[in-house]
Amino acid sequence: MLFNQTSLADCLQEWECLEKDFQRVQETHRLYKQKLEEVSKLQDSCSNAIARQRKKLKELTVSLEECKETLSTEEMNAIDGIQESIKDRPNVFFEMESFLPKKNGLYLSLVLGNVNVTLLNKHSKFAYKDEYEKFKLVLTVLLLVFSFTCRFIFSYRALDALFNFLLVWYYCTLTIRESILISNGSRIKGWWVFHHYVFCFLSGVMLTWPEGILYQMFRNQFLTYCLYQSFVQFLQYYYQSGCLYRLRALGESHNMDLTVEGFQSWMWRGLTFLLPFLFFGHFWQLYNGLTLFRMAQLPECKEWQVSMCGCSYLVLFMGNFSTTLGVVYHKYIHNQDKSKSL
């Protein structure tokens, strides 16, 4: 008890203070709800204004192209200036919309429904992004230890199934978290997003693969690959996080950029020691796919999982190899052009 029985006056005085404070709490909460309604109206107004701007800019772009045929040189220069400004608008709108509620994409709608996942301040966005990075690091280490245990210590089908279930859960969770990050301004796009969907599917197929001769033939190769992949992802995390930290400090990187699998254009600065590891992993995926297709031709092959896993590994190889090669080629050409201009 805060007060003894002989201090009734103190109790009454404390109650009066609490009553006054309660009135202030009610007033603050009323003001809070009022501001929320105002914010909601402002959000709708901004979203509608951006949509209207996009529509009118599109119409203006078409009109300017039609006008070019009958204009003088001076007028053409004015139009070129307008068109250059128009090209910058999508990036500005993208930054604006990262702080506005938006309709979920198909995947998030299927998983979460119509729940608003937009975080409306920078602190919340950075906190969620950092939590995503920590989640990836912790699960990468866990998968590294788990794959080593299954490969070299214990050989039980139940333990293998648990490992594959962990892979399915991990990649499913990554796809959801990355979709939320994209809704909040992260510029994850292209193959590296689709890669996680493919690996989630592959892990699910491996989970359903029944015990048998063919499973045992591929088991050690699969676990060794998973061990290597987790090791490379561990290297990627620390290298990419260091690159991002330096680029953000120089103001050359977007604040919501993430460490993602594969070689990214912003990683070019500094060492490129990850490339041999990445390309070796890509060709290992090709080797896994070819191994599975050879197994599918054996007379004792009855499981559909063999061919399905083979197709998945070939898709992973083609996507990873072509995307990484494209990024390296693009950065090489960019650096060559920059050197010539200097």
Disulfide bonds with the S-S distance in Angstrom:
none
